[in-house]
């Protein structure tokens, strides 16, 4: 599930380009990391986690002709 932005629904002119965030994946990943840290008695291991979002290109990013 992605956050549905309202920047492209005609409320702004030009409509704004936005990035949709994978909120479900963010929540699941956060919960897993928290539980792992609790189960490992607070041992913290730095790591990089990349979650895919989506770029919604709208009129604010279109080259004017």
C-alpha positions as CSV (number, residue, x, y, z in Angstrom):
1,X,0.0,0.0,0.0
2,X,1.3,3.5,-0.9
3,X,0.2,6.8,0.6
4,X,-2.2,8.4,-1.9
5,X,-1.2,12.0,-2.3
6,X,-3.8,14.7,-3.3
7,X,-1.3,17.0,-5.0
8,X,-2.5,15.9,-8.5
9,X,-6.2,16.3,-8.0
10,X,-6.5,19.8,-9.3
11,X,-6.2,21.7,-6.0
12,X,-2.9,23.2,-7.0
13,X,-1.7,24.7,-10.3
14,X,0.5,23.4,-11.7
15,X,-0.2,19.9,-10.1
16,X,2.8,19.0,-7.9
17,X,5.1,16.1,-8.4
18,X,5.2,13.9,-5.4
19,X,6.8,10.7,-4.0
20,X,4.5,7.9,-2.7
21,X,5.9,6.1,0.4
22,X,5.3,2.4,0.9
23,X,3.7,2.8,4.3
24,X,2.8,-0.9,4.8
25,X,6.4,-1.9,4.1
26,X,7.8,0.9,6.4
27,X,5.5,-0.3,9.3
28,X,6.4,-4.0,8.8
29,X,10.1,-3.3,8.6
30,X,10.0,-1.1,11.6
31,X,8.2,-3.7,13.7
32,X,10.6,-6.4,12.7
33,X,13.6,-4.3,13.5
34,X,12.2,-3.4,16.9
35,X,11.4,-7.0,17.8
36,X,14.8,-8.1,16.7
37,X,16.4,-5.5,18.9
38,X,14.2,-6.5,21.9
39,X,15.0,-10.2,21.3
40,X,18.8,-9.5,21.1
41,X,18.8,-7.6,24.4
42,X,19.2,-4.2,22.8
43,X,22.1,-5.1,20.5
44,X,22.1,-2.7,17.6
45,X,23.6,-3.6,14.3
46,X,23.5,-0.7,11.8
47,X,22.1,-1.6,8.4
48,X,20.8,0.0,5.3
49,X,17.3,-0.9,4.2
50,X,15.9,0.3,0.9
51,X,12.2,0.3,0.3
52,X,10.7,1.2,-3.1
53,X,8.6,4.3,-3.4
54,X,7.0,5.7,-6.5
55,X,7.7,9.1,-8.2
56,X,4.5,10.7,-9.5
57,X,5.6,13.1,-12.1
58,X,3.0,15.9,-12.7
59,X,2.9,19.3,-14.3
60,X,5.3,20.9,-11.9
61,X,8.2,18.8,-13.3
62,X,7.2,19.0,-17.0
63,X,9.5,21.1,-19.2
64,X,7.6,24.1,-20.6
65,X,7.7,24.2,-24.4
